[in-house]
């Protein structure tokens, strides 16, 4: 279970330089693309930087940061994380969670049977899938109300409704299981 909130939260990764004047391409990893709006402050290598301008191209943000003036410097930032400080997190609606709040939670069935721990969250066709590692291998749990009955962050627990036969479907074969 995640006992504490991380100080910085990843919202993107710099994938390379764009042009000659210090612009960078960013693979965006947030549901809130407005975080890259002009005058926004983000963190690169834990240092605050201001977004001067942003353009969007094929789902990537092309960003000009203050203080980043040339292609050579931009090239060196390839692979660098773009983050926000935890104080910049938005309040979410009831039943919505940030990924870091889910990863590490224990998963049990409505009957109290342990399934494992959420180790990763995949996004497929607009739906989140919890990757749960347990004694019987990997289980894939759709993050939908029909499967996920409750999320109790304080207790570090997700309760799921198991679909008949799917929790042990691939148990002996060592393949990922799906709900």
Secondary structure as GFF3:
##gff-version 3
##sequence-region A 1 179
A	DSSP	beta_strand	8	18	.	.	.	ID=ss1
A	DSSP	beta_strand	23	28	.	.	.	ID=ss2
A	DSSP	three_ten_helix	33	36	.	.	.	ID=ss3
A	DSSP	beta_strand	41	44	.	.	.	ID=ss4
A	DSSP	beta_strand	47	57	.	.	.	ID=ss5
A	DSSP	beta_strand	60	65	.	.	.	ID=ss6
A	DSSP	alpha_helix	71	76	.	.	.	ID=ss7
A	DSSP	beta_strand	81	85	.	.	.	ID=ss8
A	DSSP	three_ten_helix	86	88	.	.	.	ID=ss9
A	DSSP	alpha_helix	99	102	.	.	.	ID=ss10
A	DSSP	beta_strand	106	109	.	.	.	ID=ss11
A	DSSP	beta_strand	114	124	.	.	.	ID=ss12
A	DSSP	beta_strand	127	134	.	.	.	ID=ss13
A	DSSP	beta_strand	137	142	.	.	.	ID=ss14
A	DSSP	beta_strand	148	152	.	.	.	ID=ss15
A	DSSP	beta_strand	157	160	.	.	.	ID=ss16
A	DSSP	beta_strand	177	178	.	.	.	ID=ss17
###
